[in-house]
Amino acid sequence: MARASAAVDVFHAIADANRRRLLDAIARGELSVGELAKTAELSYSAVSQHLAILHESGLVQRRKKGKHRLYRLDPEPLRELHTWTSSYEQFWRDRLGRLKRVLGKKR
């Protein structure tokens, strides 16, 4: 996957530790803003702002249930991100292999 504009949004969304904490909580099940505020120990307003970014990036979906909005994880953008980053695994394996060979020759 080329790092398209959608991927950039995902990178931005997961760059913040509070948003990653919210994603971890949502990954365990659908939660309301109030439940997330308690779990993440953030204000309702801060959680709402973080959720807006997560929603815009496609990482969470929301639905209304009465007067509450419930949020759930949409893992597809993370799968795309994983696919892109995993392409570098072989690169790092090769580099580490070369380093081991160089260090082994110096002994």
HELIX and SHEET records of a PDB file:
HELIX    1   1 SER A    5  ALA A   15  1                                  11    
HELIX    2   2 ALA A   17  ALA A   27  1                                  11    
HELIX    3   3 VAL A   33  ALA A   40  1                                   8    
HELIX    4   4 TYR A   44  GLU A   56  1                                  13    
HELIX    5   5 GLU A   76  SER A   86  1                                  11    
HELIX    6   6 GLU A   89  LYS A  105  1                                  17    
SHEET    1   A 3 LEU A  31  SER A  32  0                                        
SHEET    2   A 3 HIS A  68  LEU A  73 -1                                        
SHEET    3   A 3 VAL A  60  LYS A  65 -1                                        
END                                                                             
